[in-house]
């Protein structure tokens, strides 16, 4: 039982054939975090993983990326026979400062006439972080429609390919949304949708015809003490994955355990069982949409976010001092509102209640009772 980096170091796997493992779906979903869009300045339209690794080390890392884990991840893929020859294309990345939209995706060509569409989760940009918070007062985020358009542009109902979609965090949510919103004919070309600890959706979405048609092809994986993956609701199949981390840190997929090319799971929920974070639901009920929007905008503006800010800029010492200074000058009622709402969100995101487990047990008992009466 090892985490992804250690597991791939130990296992040089054979080339991908017909069967895809959960390890494959994980790797393909995570590939979109690599900064392939930087290749556009050199005119690349497609590239193999082994070729990209050299370019990444020399020209992309430190200029466009600050995560050493991506370097380690890519280096391991470069050495692994299963992934090094895979071709990545259709690089797409867009950040809209006005609409607070951040989205990135790539397409990976697989054997057996299959393609994997991989959506990136929230990146380090402040715009991406703001878009995540928009979920607190809107059912749809700006990148939803762009994800749908990306998938629609790639899937041809008459081509020879079948398609798989996936992503981590917001990327997983985008994959589910796009798969649910495209036409029935194009949905039939989709083989599976993988959601790695991405948030769910509102009731209206889960009742939609598009979601119901694709639901059986969606598989969501969330860590055993998930926080992000429990936001809103879902009805597709859910697996709880064992993680080396605790609390919200389990959202980091590099902490998840693998064995025999699959996740180490601790529990499975079948289609139709609603899984959600009741603490987050309580916030949705206790505050109006306008109040939630007001808080998010106030909190965002408090940090004096500039156009090209990243999360690294937000936690700089100078920025923190500036935030404290700005906060102290606010009216008393404004400070009280921000403090109160901030701790409500901390309660939901950092220390969620586990009422959802009890609710599922009660629901299962009711279902068992109904079955016994038939």
MARPAPA-560011 format. One record per residue: x, y, z of N, C-alpha, C in turn; residue number from 0. Coordinates in steps of 0.001 Angstrom, whole numbers, plus 500000, padded with zeros to 6 digits. Example, Ala and Ser with C-alpha at 12.3 -4.5 7.8 and 13.67 -1.06 7.14 Angstrom:
2
{site {513190,494310,507800},{512300,495500,507800},{513200,496700,507800},0} {site {512850,497750,507080},{513670,498940,507140},{512900,500030,507870},1} 
END
This chain:
374
{site {500849,498806,500000},{500000,500000,500000},{500885,501244,500000},0} {site {500848,502017,498895},{501703,503187,498779},{500949,504356,498160},1} {site {501475,505579,498368},{500929,506756,497690},{501432,506765,496253},2} {site {500859,507625,495420},{501060,507555,493973},{502530,507612,493568},3} {site {503318,508532,494131},{504724,508663,493731},{505495,507380,494059},4} {site {505337,506904,495289},{506024,505675,495701},{505541,504465,494919},5} {site {504249,504435,494611},{503690,503284,493900},{504257,503196,492481},6} {site {504281,504314,491766},{504781,504301,490390},{506293,504103,490332},7} {site {507012,504513,491367},{508450,504256,491429},{508718,502755,491504},8} {site {507873,502061,492245},{508066,500630,492472},{507547,499793,491308},9} {site {506534,500288,490595},{505895,499492,489552},{506085,500139,488175},10} {site {506956,499558,487353},{507068,499970,485954},{506058,499133,485168},11} {site {504894,499702,484929},{503755,498932,484415},{503825,498741,482904},12} {site {503236,497656,482385},{503211,497434,480937},{502315,498445,480239},13} {site {502441,498538,478921},{501639,499478,478147},{500150,499237,478350},14} {site {499372,500318,478248},{497921,500228,478425},{497313,499386,477319},15} {site {496485,498436,477709},{495755,497625,476729},{494286,498001,476831},16} {site {493412,497050,476779},{491978,497346,476792},{491498,497802,478161},17} {site {491970,497122,479205},{491473,497412,480552},{492195,498604,481165},18} {site {491431,499544,481684},{491992,500671,482427},{491755,500446,483912},19} {site {492782,500647,484712},{492663,500481,486155},{492308,501817,486805},20} {site {491992,501775,488087},{491737,503020,488818},{492996,503869,488882},21} {site {494167,503228,488899},{495434,503946,488860},{495540,504745,487557},22} {site {495164,504134,486439},{495187,504829,485150},{494268,506044,485160},23} {site {493055,505857,485661},{492081,506948,485685},{492585,508099,486559},24} {site {493271,507754,487641},{493859,508766,488524},{494945,509552,487782},25} {site {495892,508838,487180},{497006,509481,486480},{496500,510371,485358},26} {site {495571,509871,484557},{495050,510634,483428},{494289,511874,483894},27} {site {493592,511759,485014},{492867,512908,485569},{493828,513970,486091},28} {site {494984,513551,486598},{495946,514481,487197},{496873,515122,486166},29} {site {496977,514539,484976},{497877,515074,483953},{497534,516514,483582},30} {site {496275,516879,483671},{495858,518233,483284},{496442,519324,484177},31} {site {496964,518970,485358},{497596,519970,486218},{498939,520451,485650},32} {site {499547,519654,484772},{500815,520057,484164},{500575,521187,483168},33} {site {501496,522134,483080},{501289,523357,482296},{501548,523143,480802},34} {site {500702,522321,480182},{500841,522066,478754},{500583,523319,477915},35} {site {499757,524234,478427},{499422,525421,477638},{500649,526286,477338},36} {site {501717,526115,478133},{502947,526871,477875},{503584,526472,476545},37} {site {503225,525284,476044},{503786,524806,474779},{503297,525611,473578},38} {site {502157,526290,473740},{501569,527014,472610},{502511,528089,472060},39} {site {503370,528654,472912},{504295,529699,472454},{505361,529142,471506},40} {site {505563,527826,471535},{506523,527194,470622},{505820,526484,469463},41} {site {504502,526622,469399},{503766,526068,468272},{503385,524604,468370},42} {site {503533,523993,469565},{503159,522590,469726},{501634,522433,469716},43} {site {501147,521427,469006},{499721,521091,469037},{499486,519745,469703},44} {site {500526,518939,469762},{500456,517648,470465},{501870,517253,470857},45} {site {501984,516416,471872},{503306,516016,472357},{503175,514759,473203},46} {site {504209,513935,473185},{504228,512745,474034},{504762,513108,475414},47} {site {504327,512346,476397},{504729,512606,477788},{506251,512635,477917},48} {site {506955,511691,477298},{508412,511609,477443},{509093,512849,476851},49} {site {508518,513427,475799},{509094,514637,475210},{508788,515868,476060},50} {site {507579,515908,476573},{507157,517049,477378},{507988,517165,478654},51} {site {508396,516019,479214},{509136,516023,480477},{510427,516842,480369},52} {site {511154,516676,479250},{512397,517428,479075},{512150,518916,478925},53} {site {511147,519273,478140},{510793,520692,477945},{510341,521315,479261},54} {site {509600,520554,480025},{509063,521042,481299},{510193,521416,482259},55} {site {511160,520503,482382},{512271,520749,483313},{513092,521970,482904},56} {site {513318,522129,481605},{514213,523181,481132},{513528,524543,480953},57} {site {512277,524542,480509},{511652,525803,480078},{510365,526201,480807},58} {site {509745,525262,481506},{508432,525568,482085},{508481,525663,483603},59} {site {509132,524675,484230},{509206,524685,485691},{509928,525957,486166},60} {site {509435,526566,487206},{509914,527818,487824},{509453,529061,487064},61} {site {509204,528931,485742},{508673,530076,484999},{507141,530108,485083},62} {site {506533,528916,484991},{505084,528847,484957},{504503,528022,486101},63} {site {505347,527423,486893},{504868,526487,487904},{505758,526582,489140},64} {site {505165,526348,490315},{505970,526406,491533},{505851,525126,492359},65} {site {505321,524082,491769},{505080,522862,492537},{506097,521781,492194},66} {site {506933,521430,493154},{507934,520383,492939},{507284,519022,492740},67} {site {506085,518855,493309},{505429,517555,493183},{505090,517249,491731},68} {site {504770,518289,490944},{504465,518059,489531},{505714,517586,488793},69} {site {506883,518099,489192},{508140,517659,488589},{508353,516177,488875},70} {site {508162,515770,490130},{508336,514369,490512},{507332,513478,489788},71} {site {506093,513928,489732},{505035,513173,489073},{505367,512968,487592},72} {site {505789,514033,486929},{506102,513963,485504},{507328,513093,485241},73} {site {508332,513205,486083},{509537,512395,485911},{509238,510912,486026},74} {site {508321,510560,486910},{507936,509156,487073},{507146,508672,485866},75} {site {506264,509522,485341},{505512,509152,484136},{506461,508969,482959},76} {site {507496,509820,482899},{508472,509766,481815},{509215,508426,481804},77} {site {509438,507860,482971},{510193,506605,483073},{509307,505361,483020},78} {site {507991,505558,483115},{507083,504414,483197},{506579,504027,481809},79} {site {506784,502783,481419},{506409,502320,480082},{504919,502466,479794},80} {site {504116,502524,480840},{502665,502593,480651},{502203,503981,480194},81} {site {502939,505007,480563},{502468,506375,480323},{503384,507225,479435},82} {site {504645,506855,479302},{505626,507732,478639},{505320,507974,477162},83} {site {504670,507018,476496},{504391,507152,475070},{503027,507797,474777},84} {site {502246,508082,475800},{500918,508658,475581},{501039,510058,474982},85} {site {500157,510353,474045},{500178,511648,473358},{499109,512575,473922},86} {site {499514,513801,474238},{498614,514804,474806},{498399,515911,473770},87} {site {497152,516341,473603},{496830,517357,472602},{495661,518223,473066},88} {site {495205,519117,472175},{494058,519998,472461},{494231,520756,473774},89} {site {495401,521386,473929},{495682,522158,475148},{494730,523356,475217},90} {site {494061,523487,476341},{493113,524598,476494},{493244,525192,477882},91} {site {493432,526488,477943},{493515,527174,479233},{492985,528588,479069},92} {site {492117,528993,479976},{491553,530339,479903},{491290,530872,481305},93} {site {491730,532095,481532},{491448,532790,482791},{490745,534092,482452},94} {site {489533,534232,482934},{488724,535422,482673},{488598,536213,483968},95} {site {489330,537331,484051},{489346,538137,485282},{488008,538803,485564},96} {site {487255,539103,484507},{485980,539802,484685},{484880,538862,485175},97} {site {484864,537641,484629},{483829,536676,485012},{484292,535740,486129},98} {site {485531,535919,486579},{486135,535042,487589},{486013,533582,487157},99} {site {486592,533299,486012},{486547,531958,485454},{487958,531466,485174},100} {site {488272,530257,485667},{489568,529623,485408},{489304,528181,484993},101} {site {489791,527803,483831},{489584,526447,483339},{490783,526034,482498},102} {site {491145,524767,482576},{492198,524207,481734},{491874,522739,481490},103} {site {492200,522268,480294},{491914,520875,479945},{492870,520405,478865},104} {site {493076,519103,478803},{493871,518486,477745},{493191,517175,477340},105} {site {493575,516664,476182},{493048,515394,475707},{494204,514425,475515},106} {site {494059,513220,476037},{495106,512202,475981},{494615,511044,475117},107} {site {495379,510707,474095},{494994,509611,473198},{495486,508289,473770},108} {site {494564,507328,473867},{494851,506014,474433},{494739,504936,473357},109} {site {495294,503743,473615},{495083,502626,472686},{493599,502264,472580},110} {site {493267,501399,471642},{491902,500918,471462},{490922,502040,471088},111} {site {491414,503040,470345},{490554,504132,469858},{489781,504837,470975},112} {site {490513,505202,471996},{489897,505925,473113},{490658,507222,473381},113} {site {489941,508196,473893},{490549,509456,474293},{490069,509824,475691},114} {site {490986,510360,476483},{490659,510791,477847},{490720,512310,477895},115} {site {489600,512936,478262},{489533,514392,478401},{489735,514728,479880},116} {site {490845,515400,480175},{491240,515654,481560},{491093,517139,481893},117} {site {490303,517421,482936},{490079,518803,483369},{490916,519120,484609},118} {site {491582,520260,484586},{492381,520708,485731},{491477,521238,486833},119} {site {491877,521001,488065},{491176,521601,489197},{491610,523043,489383},120} {site {491268,523625,490510},{491643,525016,490779},{493158,525158,490774},121} {site {493668,526114,490003},{495112,526328,489985},{495489,527362,491035},122} {site {496713,527888,490929},{497209,528808,491958},{496735,530242,491775},123} {site {495980,530526,490718},{495533,531907,490484},{494436,532313,491458},124} {site {494450,533573,491840},{493413,534097,492736},{492049,534054,492057},125} {site {492035,534188,490726},{490776,534116,489976},{490142,532737,490159},126} {site {490963,531692,490088},{490458,530338,490278},{489886,530126,491665},127} {site {490562,530698,492665},{490071,530585,494048},{488740,531312,494200},128} {site {488622,532502,493614},{487369,533257,493702},{486228,532478,493043},129} {site {486510,531842,491913},{485464,531070,491235},{484958,529945,492130},130} {site {485861,529317,492882},{485434,528261,493812},{484437,528792,494831},131} {site {484700,529991,495341},{483818,530564,496354},{482471,530986,495772},132} {site {482431,531230,494474},{481166,531591,493832},{480148,530465,494009},133} {site {480641,529228,494165},{479751,528084,494398},{478865,528293,495628},134} {site {479333,529101,496561},{478577,529299,497796},{477264,530038,497570},135} {site {477142,530747,496437},{475883,531467,496215},{475308,531266,494814},136} {site {475966,530411,493990},{475423,530098,492677},{475540,528607,492407},137} {site {474536,528048,491726},{474593,526630,491387},{475601,526352,490279},138} {site {475755,527300,489371},{476678,527138,488253},{477827,528122,488391},139} {site {479029,527685,487993},{480182,528576,487975},{480519,528877,486509},140} {site {481220,529972,486238},{481478,530372,484848},{482143,529308,483977},141} {site {483046,528500,484568},{483774,527516,483764},{482936,526305,483372},142} {site {481745,526150,483955},{480877,525022,483596},{480564,525020,482099},143} {site {480088,526142,481592},{479694,526211,480189},{480905,526022,479271},144} {site {482069,526529,479691},{483272,526379,478872},{483725,524916,478820},145} {site {483538,524201,479924},{483872,522772,479945},{482967,522008,478986},146} {site {481688,522349,479001},{480735,521714,478082},{481129,521973,476630},147} {site {481492,523213,476326},{481873,523574,474957},{483135,522834,474518},148} {site {484080,522663,475440},{485315,521943,475119},{485010,520491,474734},149} {site {484165,519842,475533},{483812,518444,475252},{483019,518336,473951},150} {site {482081,519238,473773},{481267,519225,472543},{482129,519375,471297},151} {site {483167,520197,471386},{484018,520440,470225},{484872,519225,469872},152} {site {485109,518343,470842},{485979,517192,470622},{485228,515935,470209},153} {site {484054,515723,470792},{483322,514484,470525},{482544,514599,469218},154} {site {482852,513713,468319},{482117,513606,467063},{481361,512284,467101},155} {site {480048,512339,467026},{479251,511114,467164},{479532,510098,466064},156} {site {480182,510547,464979},{480464,509650,463864},{481923,509205,463803},157} {site {482765,509653,464751},{484171,509235,464686},{484349,507844,465310},158} {site {485584,507345,465267},{485858,505973,465713},{486161,505890,467206},159} {site {486256,507051,467879},{486707,507060,469270},{485556,506941,470273},160} {site {485883,506350,471424},{485043,506498,472609},{485826,507379,473578},161} {site {485117,508017,474510},{485741,509045,475341},{485567,508754,476828},162} {site {486595,509119,477571},{486549,509077,479025},{486829,510485,479516},163} {site {486150,510911,480564},{486355,512237,481134},{486796,512090,482577},164} {site {487555,513064,483075},{487954,512998,484474},{488665,514251,484936},165} {site {488831,514344,486243},{489542,515475,486820},{489516,515406,488331},166} {site {490362,516210,488948},{490428,516283,490407},{489836,517603,490882},167} {site {489126,517586,492006},{488553,518785,492620},{487587,519456,491651},168} {site {487779,520747,491369},{486878,521407,490428},{486909,520713,489071},169} {site {488059,520140,488708},{488174,519432,487436},{487227,518250,487353},170} {site {487048,517533,488470},{486107,516414,488490},{484679,516890,488339},171} {site {484373,518005,488990},{483037,518591,488877},{482760,519032,487440},172} {site {483749,519643,486784},{483595,520074,485399},{483362,518881,484470},173} {site {484055,517784,484743},{483896,516585,483914},{482472,516048,484010},174} {site {481933,516003,485235},{480558,515519,485434},{479569,516472,484768},175} {site {479780,517769,484945},{478870,518763,484363},{478838,518646,482841},176} {site {480025,518634,482231},{480103,518577,480774},{479454,517315,480230},177} {site {479719,516177,480879},{479150,514905,480432},{477630,514897,480547},178} {site {477110,515648,481507},{475655,515682,481740},{474937,516646,480811},179} {site {475661,517621,480265},{475019,518687,479498},{475092,518517,477979},180} {site {475946,517644,477485},{476032,517459,476038},{474844,516626,475552},181} {site {474691,516526,474255},{473532,515828,473684},{473555,514336,473996},182} {site {472394,513713,473888},{472261,512276,474154},{473168,511471,473222},183} {site {473251,511878,471945},{474075,511165,470967},{475547,511185,471364},184} {site {476008,512339,471856},{477405,512435,472266},{477642,511750,473614},185} {site {476644,511748,474474},{476762,511020,475743},{477003,509536,475505},186} {site {476422,509009,474453},{476569,507586,474148},{478004,507227,473778},187} {site {478804,508229,473403},{480212,507998,473076},{481102,507989,474322},188} {site {480521,508381,475471},{481304,508449,476713},{481326,507087,477399},189} {site {482528,506645,477703},{482726,505353,478363},{482637,505479,479880},190} {site {483245,506532,480429},{483220,506724,481888},{483564,508160,482242},191} {site {483200,508552,483458},{483545,509878,484006},{484130,509652,485399},192} {site {485339,510161,485635},{486017,509989,486924},{486092,511326,487643},193} {site {485563,511362,488855},{485562,512578,489671},{486380,512311,490932},194} {site {487547,512955,491042},{488407,512775,492203},{488163,513896,493210},195} {site {487318,513639,494179},{487028,514569,495277},{486558,515936,494792},196} {site {485757,515948,493729},{485165,517191,493257},{483814,517426,493909},197} {site {483413,518689,494083},{482109,518994,494697},{480954,518425,493880},198} {site {479806,518287,494551},{478604,517798,493887},{477811,518930,493275},199} {site {476479,518761,493260},{475603,519713,492577},{474328,519930,493386},200} {site {473557,520920,492962},{472260,521201,493576},{471233,520165,493115},201} {site {470102,520112,493818},{469065,519113,493527},{468567,519183,492087},202} {site {468397,520393,491563},{467872,520539,490200},{468764,519850,489176},203} {site {470054,519959,489367},{470992,519320,488441},{470887,517802,488531},204} {site {470793,517273,489749},{470728,515826,489941},{469425,515231,489398},205} {site {468409,516070,489253},{467135,515609,488693},{467077,515764,487175},206} {site {468072,516424,486604},{468040,516692,485164},{468181,515406,484364},207} {site {467594,515431,483179},{467605,514249,482314},{469025,513889,481889},208} {site {469846,514907,481598},{471218,514655,481162},{472040,513949,482221},209} {site {471914,514382,483482},{472647,513733,484575},{472151,512307,484778},210} {site {470849,512110,484740},{470291,510772,484963},{470739,509799,483870},211} {site {470900,510315,482646},{471335,509446,481548},{472779,508984,481729},212} {site {473616,509868,482276},{475052,509574,482367},{475455,509029,483736},213} {site {474559,509064,484711},{474889,508776,486111},{475602,507435,486308},214} {site {475162,506404,485624},{475753,505079,485813},{477189,504994,485304},215} {site {477611,505962,484483},{478977,505968,483965},{479922,506801,484841},216} {site {479361,507495,485835},{480167,508364,486704},{480603,507580,487935},217} {site {481872,507720,488297},{482374,507136,489548},{483167,508215,490271},218} {site {482730,508550,491464},{483392,509568,492277},{484216,508901,493371},219} {site {485436,509365,493541},{486323,508865,494594},{486631,510018,495537},220} {site {486346,509834,496814},{486639,510874,497799},{487399,510248,498964},221} {site {488303,510989,499603},{489030,510432,500749},{488073,510179,501910},222} {site {488474,509319,502812},{487568,508841,503867},{487035,509962,504748},223} {site {487793,511030,504944},{487310,512176,505727},{487156,513398,504831},224} {site {486566,513188,503693},{486462,514241,502683},{485725,515472,503192},225} {site {486140,516622,502683},{485448,517876,502937},{484944,518444,501606},226} {site {485859,518654,500663},{485510,519250,499367},{484528,518367,498605},227} {site {484788,517075,498579},{483932,516151,497842},{482540,515986,498421},228} {site {482338,516489,499632},{481014,516386,500258},{480192,517658,500089},229} {site {480768,518667,499439},{480004,519898,499228},{478917,519652,498192},230} {site {477714,520100,498499},{476527,519846,497679},{476233,518339,497658},231} {site {475514,517879,496647},{475054,516489,496673},{475424,515763,495398},232} {site {475269,514443,495442},{475540,513596,494285},{474735,512311,494422},233} {site {474512,511645,493300},{473776,510376,493337},{474506,509262,492598},234} {site {475677,509569,492011},{476432,508536,491317},{477149,507641,492324},235} {site {477811,506616,491836},{478560,505712,492702},{479726,506460,493349},236} {site {479917,506240,494658},{480982,506916,495405},{481825,505885,496152},237} {site {483149,506025,496064},{484062,505176,496833},{484855,506028,497800},238} {site {484959,505592,499048},{485787,506273,500040},{487188,505681,499973},239} {site {488187,506541,499757},{489569,506106,499562},{490397,506376,500812},240} {site {491278,505428,501144},{492153,505608,502298},{493250,506618,501968},241} {site {493593,507441,502949},{494582,508508,502739},{495559,508550,503904},242} {site {496774,509024,503605},{497792,509158,504649},{497614,510439,505456},243} {site {496783,511362,504956},{496598,512664,505603},{495373,512655,506519},244} {site {495103,513811,507136},{493936,513965,508007},{493156,515198,507572},245} {site {491844,515193,507839},{491003,516352,507599},{491029,516824,506159},246} {site {490982,518139,505992},{490899,518726,504651},{492161,518483,503826},247} {site {493283,518142,504490},{494529,517864,503757},{494364,516617,502882},248} {site {493381,515774,503201},{493126,514586,502388},{492651,514951,500980},249} {site {492267,516196,500776},{491880,516626,499427},{493068,516512,498469},250} {site {494269,516527,499003},{495484,516357,498204},{495559,514901,497731},251} {site {495376,514634,496435},{495327,513243,495957},{496666,512526,496036},252} {site {497754,513282,496226},{499057,512646,496381},{499172,511929,497730},253} {site {498175,512082,498598},{498167,511385,499895},{497325,510107,499857},254} {site {496685,509808,498734},{495795,508641,498651},{496606,507365,498428},255} {site {496075,506259,498940},{496799,504985,498872},{496350,504121,497692},256} {site {497336,503378,497128},{497073,502445,496031},{497617,501063,496368},257} {site {496951,500067,495801},{497412,498685,495922},{496869,497903,494729},258} {site {497717,497106,494103},{497304,496294,492945},{496665,497155,491853},259} {site {497253,498314,491591},{496817,499235,490531},{495438,499850,490765},260} {site {494961,499819,491992},{493662,500402,492320},{493748,501163,493634},261} {site {492738,501980,493907},{492669,502680,495189},{492461,501690,496322},262} {site {492977,502045,497484},{492641,501305,498700},{491368,501942,499244},263} {site {490248,501258,499092},{488959,501833,499491},{488502,501276,500838},264} {site {487756,502102,501564},{487255,501689,502874},{485738,501505,502871},265} {site {485071,502062,501836},{483615,501892,501761},{483110,502293,500379},266} {site {482014,501685,499959},{481411,501980,498665},{479955,502401,498866},267} {site {479527,503430,498126},{478124,503834,498100},{477612,503646,496677},268} {site {476513,502947,496523},{475992,502655,495197},{475224,503845,494624},269} {site {474865,503745,493327},{474074,504789,492674},{472801,505074,493454},270} {site {472451,506343,493536},{471184,506720,494159},{471297,507154,495597},271} {site {472406,506825,496271},{472581,507247,497658},{473152,508664,497691},272} {site {472434,509574,498310},{472907,510953,498394},{474001,511070,499444},273} {site {475112,511648,499053},{476232,511860,499963},{476539,513348,499981},274} {site {476546,513957,501167},{476793,515396,501237},{477273,515820,502608},275} {site {477639,517075,502730},{478128,517671,503967},{476987,518478,504594},276} {site {476422,517971,505669},{475255,518629,506263},{475602,519981,506874},277} {site {476856,520138,507321},{477264,521431,507860},{477195,522494,506779},278} {site {477663,522159,505589},{477596,523090,504461},{476141,523371,504100},279} {site {475304,522335,504118},{473878,522522,503817},{473221,523467,504818},280} {site {473645,523384,506084},{473091,524261,507119},{473427,525729,506821},281} {site {474639,525976,506309},{475024,527345,505932},{474143,527846,504804},282} {site {473889,526981,503833},{473054,527362,502693},{471660,527785,503159},283} {site {471165,527120,504195},{469827,527428,504712},{469855,528667,505603},284} {site {470901,528800,506422},{470948,529883,507420},{471241,531255,506815},285} {site {471832,531288,505602},{472161,532557,504970},{471468,532671,503623},286} {site {471050,533879,503285},{470461,534087,501964},{471565,534110,500918},287} {site {471182,533950,499669},{472156,533985,498580},{472879,535325,498539},288} {site {472149,536402,498790},{472752,537749,498783},{473792,537903,499891},289} {site {473483,537331,501065},{474423,537411,502187},{475700,536643,501880},290} {site {475555,535450,501279},{476728,534655,500928},{477576,535376,499885},291} {site {476911,535983,498895},{477627,536721,497864},{478332,537937,498457},292} {site {477657,538615,499365},{478227,539791,500012},{479491,539421,500777},293} {site {479431,538295,501498},{480600,537866,502273},{481770,537516,501360},294} {site {481513,536735,500320},{482585,536310,499418},{483252,537523,498780},295} {site {482452,538475,498295},{483019,539670,497667},{483797,540525,498668},296} {site {483266,540623,499894},{483951,541410,500931},{485282,540770,501302},297} {site {485266,539465,501467},{486469,538739,501865},{487525,538813,500764},298} {site {487069,538693,499527},{487968,538754,498365},{488586,540151,498234},299} {site {487742,541166,498354},{488224,542549,498227},{489136,542948,499386},300} {site {488917,542318,500523},{489727,542614,501702},{491206,542331,501427},301} {site {491458,541329,500596},{492836,540979,500279},{493408,541845,499155},302} {site {492600,542810,498671},{493070,543724,497623},{493644,542954,496442},303} {site {492921,541953,495999},{493421,541077,494939},{493607,541843,493640},304} {site {494764,541680,493044},{495063,542316,491772},{494950,541298,490641},305} {site {494979,541785,489420},{494655,540983,488249},{495453,539683,488153},306} {site {496746,539721,488395},{497584,538547,488177},{498051,537915,489486},307} {site {497330,538161,490576},{497694,537575,491856},{497564,536057,491828},308} {site {498421,535408,492619},{498305,533967,492845},{498112,533741,494338},309} {site {497847,532509,494722},{497674,532212,496146},{498975,532457,496903},310} {site {500102,532354,496204},{501383,532626,496860},{501479,534102,497247},311} {site {500918,534966,496409},{500918,536398,496718},{500007,536707,497900},312} {site {498880,535979,497991},{497902,536248,499037},{498435,535941,500425},313} {site {499372,534998,500521},{499886,534621,501845},{501244,535260,502138},314} {site {501649,536217,501310},{502909,536915,501574},{502757,537787,502815},315} {site {503872,538040,503480},{503840,538797,504738},{503297,540207,504529},316} {site {503727,540861,503455},{503252,542223,503182},{501747,542259,502959},317} {site {501243,541242,502237},{499797,541195,501966},{499007,540979,503261},318} {site {499503,540129,504127},{498811,539854,505395},{498720,541123,506249},319} {site {499830,541886,506321},{499816,543144,507074},{498815,544130,506470},320} {site {498729,544143,505146},{497808,545047,504467},{496356,544661,504780},321} {site {496082,543360,504794},{494729,542871,505096},{494325,543275,506513},322} {site {495246,543095,507465},{494958,543440,508862},{494661,544935,508982},323} {site {495461,545734,508310},{495272,547180,508351},{493920,547582,507757},324} {site {493567,546984,506625},{492283,547291,505972},{491112,546859,506846},325} {site {491235,545668,507453},{490160,545117,508284},{489886,546019,509492},326} {site {490927,546500,510148},{490754,547322,511355},{490025,548633,511056},327} {site {490050,549080,509815},{489406,550345,509441},{487933,550173,509047},328} {site {487461,548916,508996},{486075,548669,508608},{485121,549050,509738},329} {site {483867,549398,509425},{482865,549660,510470},{482636,548403,511323},330} {site {482179,548602,512564},{481993,547480,513492},{481037,546427,512961},331} {site {479898,546861,512387},{478923,545894,511900},{479473,545069,510733},332} {site {480357,545702,509929},{480965,544991,508803},{481940,543939,509304},333} {site {482733,544311,510282},{483695,543361,510848},{482978,542188,511496},334} {site {481885,542476,512193},{481116,541415,512854},{480546,540446,511824},335} {site {480009,540981,510725},{479441,540147,509668},{480512,539250,509048},336} {site {481679,539804,508762},{482756,539025,508142},{483257,537937,509082},337} {site {483422,538287,510378},{483898,537298,511358},{482920,536137,511500},338} {site {481657,536470,511663},{480631,535455,511880},{480541,534506,510680},339} {site {480506,535066,509484},{480370,534253,508284},{481627,533447,508009},340} {site {482783,534039,508282},{484044,533331,508080},{484083,532047,508902},341} {site {483662,532135,510172},{483717,530937,511018},{482670,529904,510621},342} {site {481588,530351,510016},{480617,529387,509484},{481248,528553,508364},343} {site {481993,529226,507508},{482637,528503,506413},{483796,527633,506908},344} {site {484504,528104,507921},{485551,527270,508520},{484935,525982,509055},345} {site {483794,526106,509680},{483083,524952,510237},{482758,523938,509148},346} {site {482373,524435,507978},{481992,523540,506881},{483202,522957,506161},347} {site {484241,523778,505938},{485363,523343,505119},{486475,522673,505922},348} {site {486662,523099,507150},{487782,522581,507936},{487364,521500,508919},349} {site {486242,521674,509557},{485820,520710,510581},{484368,520320,510381},350} {site {484033,519643,509287},{482636,519295,509014},{482106,518236,509958},351} {site {480809,518325,510251},{480167,517287,511049},{480049,516034,510203},352} {site {479908,514906,510856},{479791,513654,510117},{478371,513103,510180},353} {site {477399,514039,510231},{476001,513622,510273},{475614,512829,509037},354} {site {476313,513103,507910},{475953,512442,506663},{476107,510936,506776},355} {site {477067,510479,507596},{477255,509039,507781},{476044,508431,508489},356} {site {475567,509130,509536},{474399,508642,510268},{473175,508650,509373},357} {site {473052,509704,508574},{471906,509811,507671},{471892,508664,506668},358} {site {473065,508297,506169},{473142,507197,505209},{472789,505863,505857},359} {site {473211,505696,507121},{472873,504465,507831},{471365,504336,508003},360} {site {470723,505461,508376},{469269,505451,508525},{468591,505153,507200},361} {site {469115,505763,506145},{468539,505552,504813},{468676,504098,504387},362} {site {469847,503508,504665},{470068,502108,504309},{469137,501174,505068},363} {site {468897,501498,506340},{467987,500680,507144},{466564,500740,506610},364} {site {466157,501950,506168},{464828,502096,505571},{464702,501289,504302},365} {site {465763,501336,503472},{465748,500579,502212},{465682,499081,502484},366} {site {466450,498624,503506},{466446,497211,503861},{465074,496775,504369},367} {site {464424,497680,505110},{463091,497395,505640},{462070,497259,504519},368} {site {462182,498184,503532},{461277,498135,502390},{461457,496849,501605},369} {site {462732,496440,501424},{463014,495230,500676},{462455,493991,501379},370} {site {462534,493981,502706},{462049,492823,503470},{460536,492714,503443},371} {site {459846,493868,503222},{458383,493858,503168},{457835,493458,501801},372} {site {458692,493448,500792},{458236,493090,499444},{457929,491597,499326},373} 
END
